[in-house]
Amino acid sequence: MLKFPLRLRRLCRLRQTDKCSDLLTDRRGNVLMIFAFSVIPITFATGMGIDYAGAMRLQTRINAVADAASLAAVTAPMMKKSILDACTSARATFTSQSSNIIGLTLDATQSSNLSIAITDTLPTGSPVTVTCPVTGTVTVPTALPLSRTAVTTYTARSSNNFSGVLGVASLGIGGASTAKTTLAPYIDIHLALDTSQSMGLAATDADALKLWQKTGEVNGRSCQFGCHERSWHDGKLDTISNEQVAINNGIKLRVNILRDATIDMIDTATANQGTSRNYQFALYRIGKNDGRYNTGIDEYMKLTTRLADVRSKVSALTLGTNDGAVGFGDTDLPTSTSFVLPYLKATSATFDDGTTQAKARKFFFMVTDGVTDTEGSCTYGHCTAAIDPATCDAYKAKGITVGIVYTTYLPTKADPTKPSSTALRDEYIKLVQPIAGTIRPNLEKCASSGWFFEASDAATIHSAMQTLFRQASQTPSIIQ
């Protein structure tokens, strides 16, 4: 309660006026004065909140720098270098990326502010750890590590803008990041390759035009499909199959692109095969159909370390046989996924760590256009659907990595001699277009995280296949 000066009160009593009475009882200034006294602590509280939020944002940025430093020590090229080189690379990465961050106080030369510890696990099973920067004499192992773990830990200060008035010039922040790469020497890769009739589509617009022209010349009917079987039309059997027309004229089909990219993958594996690397491959053909109700997949090559034999089998890969019933069994993706699983003989991700042949890491790679044929009378005597992602869950439950290359099912032009025309073939419109929007999403859900690739031409299919193998043989990752 506010009290008026004594003289003012006496004066009001002497004058006995209403205005003096009102003045003596007026309390309206209380709130204003109380607010005036509270502004200072409220301002400082708000300022400290802003400083704290800024410190958290700064910590997020430095955490990303710590991740980059840890990853720098375990990249694929760095795994071929010594642990000391990895140490130098990690520290240089952290220092360069943190040096220009405004508001950060960090002396990277002080071990108390920055610690990078790198551990190599050698083929003998023995671990070797160094802390960067290295002091004293360190015996550097000559053998390449089976795995390398880099742990970056930092402490720093975030400069305050408001709290400094109260004597708090900065706030402490800190964090840690762990990255690891495991070079599992024992790897089993099971490749399921789509050789169904849709892979007989010409690989490019130029190939489609050439196939259209040549099939017209040879068989009297133009086609963009390099069909495996000779077809009847106008009571006459084709002279040779469209696939043979493509072979005779050097026309690339999608199956040819698939075959070439797979051969390149095998060649990469062969180049890295050795005493410290042991790769096994198995091959399966999706679209191997000798009858409407037969299994639409077969074991094309048993699991083996003889990569030259695997390469030879891939070189002979052609479109799968077909019984002439359009679409039946051509691409049976649900059967394909369930068919291959027992061949992997997987136990669990913990057991199958790649340290021995019996514990080889397991990978299931599928290259497909993603359209599965189903029984029914939807269109042209059969139906189509996108793959059900749940068909891959059994692999993941056993710790098997599922990698998928989606060879984009490109729209088929009605007449390749008219490149500017948007008209599409009736088969594509009725069989593929209705499910086109679900093909990619379903395949992506089927794949393990980070193991899905879409490829629409020779270059991108080749790149996707190489990436699959590179990730399988060595996968750096942030684990904490």
Stockholm file with secondary structure:
# STOCKHOLM 1.0

chainA/1-480         MLKFPLRLRRLCRLRQTDKCSDLLTDRRGNVLMIFAFSVIPITFATGMGIDYAGAMRLQTRINAVADAASLAAVTAPMMKKSILDACTSARATFTSQSSNIIGLTLDATQSSNLSIAITDTLPTGSPVTVTCPVTGTVTVPTALPLSRTAVTTYTARSSNNFSGVLGVASLGIGGASTAKTTLAPYIDIHLALDTSQSMGLAATDADALKLWQKTGEVNGRSCQFGCHERSWHDGKLDTISNEQVAINNGIKLRVNILRDATIDMIDTATANQGTSRNYQFALYRIGKNDGRYNTGIDEYMKLTTRLADVRSKVSALTLGTNDGAVGFGDTDLPTSTSFVLPYLKATSATFDDGTTQAKARKFFFMVTDGVTDTEGSCTYGHCTAAIDPATCDAYKAKGITVGIVYTTYLPTKADPTKPSSTALRDEYIKLVQPIAGTIRPNLEKCASSGWFFEASDAATIHSAMQTLFRQASQTPSIIQ
#=GR chainA/1-480 SS CCCCCHHHHHHHHHHTCHHHHHHHHCCTTHHHHHHHHHHHHHHHHHHHHHHHHHHHHHHHHHHHHHHHHHHHTSSTTGGGSCHHHHHHHHHHHHHHHHTTCTTEECCTTSTTTEEEEEEEECTTSCEEEEEESCCSCCCCCSSCCSEEEEEEEEEEEEECSSGGGGTCCEEEEEEEEEEEEECCSEEEEEEEEECSGGGGBBSSHHHHHHHHHHHHHHHSSCCSBCCSSCCEETTEECSSCHHHHHHHTTCCBHHHHHHHHHHHHHHHHHHHCBTTBEEEEEEEEETCCSSTTSCSEEEEEEEESCHHHHHHHHHTCCCCCCCSSTTTTTCCHHHHHHHHHHHHCCCCTTTCCSSSSTTCEEEEEEEECCEEEEEEEEETTEEEEECCGGGGHHHHHTTCEEEEEEECCCCCBSCTTCTTCCCBCHHHHHHTGGGHHHHHHHHHHHSCTTCEEEECSHHHHHHHHHHHHHHHHCCCEECC
#=GC SS_cons         CCCCCHHHHHHHHHHTCHHHHHHHHCCTTHHHHHHHHHHHHHHHHHHHHHHHHHHHHHHHHHHHHHHHHHHHTSSTTGGGSCHHHHHHHHHHHHHHHHTTCTTEECCTTSTTTEEEEEEEECTTSCEEEEEESCCSCCCCCSSCCSEEEEEEEEEEEEECSSGGGGTCCEEEEEEEEEEEEECCSEEEEEEEEECSGGGGBBSSHHHHHHHHHHHHHHHSSCCSBCCSSCCEETTEECSSCHHHHHHHTTCCBHHHHHHHHHHHHHHHHHHHCBTTBEEEEEEEEETCCSSTTSCSEEEEEEEESCHHHHHHHHHTCCCCCCCSSTTTTTCCHHHHHHHHHHHHCCCCTTTCCSSSSTTCEEEEEEEECCEEEEEEEEETTEEEEECCGGGGHHHHHTTCEEEEEEECCCCCBSCTTCTTCCCBCHHHHHHTGGGHHHHHHHHHHHSCTTCEEEECSHHHHHHHHHHHHHHHHCCCEECC
//
